[in-house]
Each structure stands twice: as structure tokens, then as C-alpha cells.
Amino acid sequence: MRDEDGESVISQEIYDEILRGTDKRATYYVKSENMAKKAMVELVKSGYASFFFLRDEEARDWWGNLVKDATDTIEERKRKMAEYELKMRVWNRLTVAERRTLGIRKPAKPKI
């Protein structure tokens, strides 16, 4: 998605996924990566990241992979929730006797 200036726009949901777990205790290297994630999110939100990306191909690749991974994680989570909701609709339509006859157990909610 792009805004009126042609800059790519990233949803808040993707930012939240990128920053997920960055406040937890971690080793020195993980802390450094977490700080880099926080800084990049703020740079992108404020519109200053394009200057940084013009110069550093490694940072551009790292950020692109990070956004792609976050997007894939969100899509996978949505897919699992949709599957769970479908299973629950089927579960709720069946009577207790039908569930026992078919040997169907209540679906487990996916861990998110």
C-alpha cells in the first residue's frame, strides 16, 4: 500500500507484530536487535526511513524481511483463527449424541 507521496504504508498491525516481544529481557545481541526494530518503526512512521534506506542496502533488506515475516505471521494467525471459528460453528451445530457418535472433540483455540 502506498500513500500520496509514493511511500509505502505499513499497517499498525504489522508494526505491532514487529515490536512484539521487544520489551522482554534478552541477551545483549537480542537487545540490540530489539532497539533497532523500535528505531526503524519510529523512522518509518515519521517518514525519515527513506533517507536511511537510500544509502544502506543491508538495512533495506533487513527491514523488508522483517516486514515480510511479520505480514506472514499475521496472515497465518488469521488463517488459524478462521479455521478455529469454522470448527466451532460445526461443533455448536452438532448435538452431544452426534459428537459422541462421530468421536469429535471440542476444537482447541489456537495459541496466538
Sequence and secondary structure as in RCSB ss.txt:
>XXXX:A:sequence
MRDEDGESVISQEIYDEILRGTDKRATYYVKSENMAKKAMVELVKSGYASFFFLRDEEARDWWGNLVKDATDTIE
ERKRKMAEYELKMRVWNRLTVAERRTLGIRKPAKPKI
>XXXX:A:secstr
 B TTS B   HHHHHHHHTTTTS   HHHHHHHHHHHHHHHHHHHT HHHHHHH HHHHHHHHHHHHHHHHHHH
HHHHHHHHHHHHHHHHHHS HHHHHHHT         
